[in-house]
Amino acid sequence: MIFSLIMATEKGPVANLLIALFLVFIIVKKQCKFPIRHLLFLFLTIVSILVIFYIYFMGAKSLGDALVGLFSRSLTGQIQPAYHYLQFFPNYHNFLFGSSMTNPMGIFPFESYNIAQEVMAWYNPSQSANGIVGSMPTIFWGELYANFGIFGVSTIPLFVGYFLHWFNSKLVKLYPTPISVAIYVWFMMHLFNLNGTSLTSYIFDIYSTFALFFFTLITLYANSWKFKFVRA
């Protein structure tokens, strides 16, 4: 798997795979405790691999350039576009009031507004004029601001946080088996993407739907059509 990701020169998926494997190790072997030395080892391993990527695949001229590019991309890559969202709405475009919501197969009476592409086209008009379609995704609250302004930023994240806490409280009580640990870690990595994508992409989330469906089916079949939970 790592080889296939390296062949595609994908940096993020390689790091995410290592983090997911580390989380499985922590859950299974360390009872969800995070020793400092293990965290340091993971950090150094990921940084070393990504530095090699930046030098050999991204054209970084030195170790320093690779480190600067790595930490700039990791720490500010999804934050910078948020400033452009704040500038674009409502100064250059009215608030969307939900029109950026996913419209699967056109079942709703509106055309979904591709906010990431539209903001990119406004920010880089020369690229758009040449027929190049770019994208500028950002943290999920950027889309909330584009739709509902300050009200969306100050209220909806509270419900998002509550739902994530509730969902985690249900998954963490599942009896520990290979498949329950796998689905728990998968959802952690899947929902982690909220740091750089829209919230509405999770409303009609085909990946989560199928993952939960097959997990439920396999678990019920293996346990005589009953769920097993850890006793409090």
N, C-alpha and C positions, 0 to 999 in steps of 0.2 A: 504493500500500500504506500509506504513512504517513497519507494522507488518511483511509483507512478506519479506521485505528487511532485517529486523532484524533476521528473521528465517534463512535466507541465510548467515548471518554474513557478509554482504556487507557494508563496511564503506563508500566508495566513493559515491555510489548511494543515501544513506541516506542524506549525506551532500549536494549533488547536488539537491535533491528534496527540501530540505529546502531553498536553495539559489533560486531555480526557483519560489517557492511560495513567497519568499520575493520580488523578482523582479516584480512579478505580483502585489503585494501589493503596491510597490513603483510607478509603472506605473499608476495604477488605482486610488489610494488614494492620492498620493503625487506628481502627475504631474512630475514624473521622477526626483524628488529631493531626495537626500539621507541624511536625518538627521543623525547626528553623534550618537545620542542615539539609533536610530534604528539599525545602523550598529554595534554598540557595543553589543546590545542585540543579534543580529544574530551571531556575533562572539562568544560570551560566550555560546550561546545555542549549536552551532555546536561543539565547543571545549569540552563542558561538555558531550555531547552524545558520541563523539569519544573517549574521555578518558575512559568512561565506556566500550566501545567496546574493547579498548586495554587491560584493566584490566581483563575483564571477558572472552574475546574470543581470545586475542592475547598473553596472558600469561605475561603481564607486572606485575612486583612484587610490584610496588608502584606508587603513583601519579606522582612522578618525572620521573620514567621510562616511564610511559604512555605519559607524555608531551614531553619528549625527542623524543620518537618514533614517536609521532604524527607530531611534527614540522619538524623532519628530513625527514619523508616521504613526507610531504606536500611541503617543500621548496626545497629539493634536490633530491627527488625520481626520477624525470625525467631528472635532469641535470647530475647526475653522469654517466649514460650510454653514454652520449654524449662524454665524455673523451675516452671511449673505442672505439667509432666510429672513433674518430680522430686518434687513435693509430692503429686501424685495417686497415684503408684505408689511403694511398695505400701501407703501409709497409708490410702487410700480404695478401692483396687482392687488385687487380686492381680496379680502379673506375668502377662503374657499368654502367654508361652512359644510365640510364633509364631502366635497366632490372629489377629493383625492382618495377616497375609500375604494378598495378593490371592488371591481364589478365583474365577477366571474361569469363568463359566457353572456354578458350583457343582460343579466336578469333584472337589473334595476334600471329605472327610467332616467339615467344620466350617463354621460361619458366620463370615465375616470380621468382625472387630471394628473398627468405624470409629473409630479412636482420636482423630482430630482433632475429630470431632463430639462424642464422649463427653466429652472433656476440656473442650470449650467449654460443653457442657451443665452440667457440674459447676461450672465457673468462673462461669457466668452463669445461675443457675437460673431467674431471673425471665424471661429471654428464652425459655428452653426451655418454661416453663410457659405462655407465650403462643403456643406452637406455632411459634416461629421457630427454624429449624434453622441454627445457626452452625457455623463451622469454625475450628480453631486449629492449623494446621500448624506445624511447626518443623523445625529442622535434623535431618538423617537420624539422628543418634545419639540423638535424643530417642525415636524409635521403638525403637531398639535397647535403650535403658534400660527402656522400658515392657515389653519382651518378656523380657529376660534380665538386667536389673539392671546392676550394675557390670561383670560378666563380659562382657556384650554390648558395652558401651561401650569396654572396654579391649582387646578382641581382634578383633572383626569389622571395625572400621575399618582395621586393618592389612591385611586381605585386600582390602578395597575399594580402598585405596591401591595395593596391588600390581597389582590387575586394571586400574585406570585407567592405571598406568604401562605395563603390558604392552600394553594396547590402543592407547595413544598411540604406542608404539614401532613398532607395525605400520602404523598409518595414516600416520605421518610418513615412512615409507619408500616410499610409493606415488609413482609417477612423476607429477610435477605437471601436471595437466590441469584445465580448468575444473570438471569434475565431481568430481575427487579433492579439490580445494581446497574445493569446496562441501560435500562430505560431512564433511571434516575440521572445518571451521568449524561445521557444523550439530551435530556431536557435541559440540564444545566447549560450545556454547550449551545443548544438550540436557542434558548431564551436569552443567552448572553448576547446574541446578535442584536438585541434591542439598542445596544450602544451605537449602532450605525445603520439602522434601517427604520422603516416606518412602522408605526403601531398597527395600522390597518392591514398590513401583510400577515398579521397573526390572527385576524378575525376569520378569514377563510384559509386556514393553514392546513393544506392537504398533507404535509409531512407529519404534523402532530396527530392529525386525525387517523392516518393509517398506522402510525407507530402505536398509538393507544389502542386501536382496534386489534391489532395482531398481538400486542402484549396481553390484553384482556382475554383474548381467545385462547392463547397458549397457556396462560396462568390458570384459567378456569378449567381447562381440559386436564392439566397436570394435577390439579388439586380437587378433583371430583366436583367441579363446578362451584367451588367456594374460594373466596379470597382469604389468605392468611395474613394476619397483622401481628406486629410485635406488641406484646402486652406492655402497658405503661407501668 
